[in-house]
Amino acid sequence: MRKLAYPINFKTEGFYVLMNVELDPAEVDPMAKLMNITEGIVRQIFVRK
């Protein structure tokens, strides 16, 4: 657990996770939607390498 840089949904602590995955561009939107509805994930970002 780490202190978040700023409160998100009234939470001040959480886990920071870095994942390197290979996805087709068409798979990014469905993955983002799945992460948005997952209760334990409060924020995510996809970055093209």
Protein Blocks (a to p, Z undefined) as FASTA:
>chain_A
ZZdfbdcehiabdcdddddddddfklmmmmmmmmmmpmklmbdcdddZZ
